[in-house]
Amino acid sequence: MTKRFLIISLLSCLTFSSLSYAEEKNESKETLKIKEKKEMSDDKLLGKWNQLVGHLKESWGNLTDQDLEKVKGKRDQLIGLIQEKYGETKEMIEEKINILLDKLNK
C-alpha cells in the first residue's frame, strides 16, 4: 500500500511538473508574439514619425515640438508623455495612435 501511494504521488508530481513546463512554454511563446508585435509597431511608428507628428499635434494640441523631438518614435515614451499631459489611459492613447498610423498607411 505504501509503495502504491508513493508511485501515485510521484506520477502526480511528474504530471504537474510537465503541465507547468508546458504552460510556461506557451506563455513564453505568447510573450514573444506580443514583443514581436510591439517591435513591429514601434518600427512602423518610427518609419512614419515625420508624417505622424502633425497628426499628433492635431489630436493632442499641447504637445510641443520639443516634446515630440524628445520622444521621437519611441511609443512608450510618447504614451507616457500624453498620459502626463492629458490624463488619458494607455489603452485610449494606443488606440488613437494606431488609428493615426492606419490613416497614414492608406
Secondary structure, DSSP 8 states (H G I E B T S, - for coil): -HHHHHHHHHHHHHHHHHHHHHHHHHHHHHHHHHHHHHHHHHHHHHHTHHHHHHHHHHHSTT--HHHHHHHTT-HHHHHHHHHHHH---HHHHHHHHHHHHHHHH-
